[in-house]
Amino acid sequence: MCLGIPAKIVSEPNENGMAQVEILGVTRWVSLHMVPTAKLGDHVLVHAGFALEIISEEFARETLDLLREGGLFDDETSELQAEPAS
């Protein structure tokens, strides 16, 4: 099963179409080639290093809340869990 994670774009895209995003407190580089209209401050759904679509801030927040409620995100380590925490 694939899981897209909400992220916020925190840098302008570079000449290679890559931008930094913040995912659950962690910053990483992702490709914006699949969402060429995405810009600084937008929220996007990220999978395997690619932003797949632009999403609303509300949808991003709701999705992250569901991950926490389902035990799939550990707030202490800022890591996604493969299985719900027990």
N, C-alpha and C positions, 0 to 999 in steps of 0.2 A: 504494500500500500504506500502511496506517495502522500506526503503532507506538505502543503504550502504554508509558510510562516509569514505573518504580517510583519512588515518592516517599514521604517520611515527613511526616506532619502535625506541624507544629511550633508551631501556635497554635490557640487555641480558635476555633471558627467564630464569625463575627460575626453581626449581626442579618440580614444578607443571605444567609447560608448559605455565605459564603466563608471560607476558612482559608488560612494560609500553609503551604506545603509546601517541603521541601528536596529538590531533585533534583540529584544529582551535584554538590553543593557550592553550588548556586544556589537562592536562596529566591524563590518566586513565589506569587501568589494563585491559587487554583483554587476552583471551585464544588464543594460537597459535596452538592448537591441530589439526585444520583443514588445517593448512599450516606448516607442520613440518620442511620445508626447509627455512622458513622465518628467517631472522637474523637481528641483529642490523643495523639500517640505511635503511632497506627496507621499501617500502610503501605498505600498505595493505588496503583492503576494509573491513570495520568493520560494523557489524550489531549485535545488542543485546549482546554485550560483546564478540563476536567471530570474529577473523580475518578470512575472507572467502576465500580470494585469494591475491596473491602478484600482485601488479600493478606497472606500471612505474611511475616515478616521474612526467613526463609530463602529464600522464592521471590524476594523483592526483591533480595537479595544475589546469588543465582544468576543472575538475569536481567542485572543490571549486570555481573557477571563475564563473561557471554557476550557482551555488547556490547563490552567491552574486548578479549576474545579475538578477536572477529570484526573488530577494527579500526574499529568504528563509534563509539567514544568516544575522544577524545583527552584523556588525563590532564593534559597540559601546559596545554591551553587550557580544559579542562572543557566542551568542546562535543561535541555529537553530530555525526557526519559523515554526509553524504548517501550516500557510498559508502565502502567499506573503505579505510583508509589504506594507501598502498603503501610 
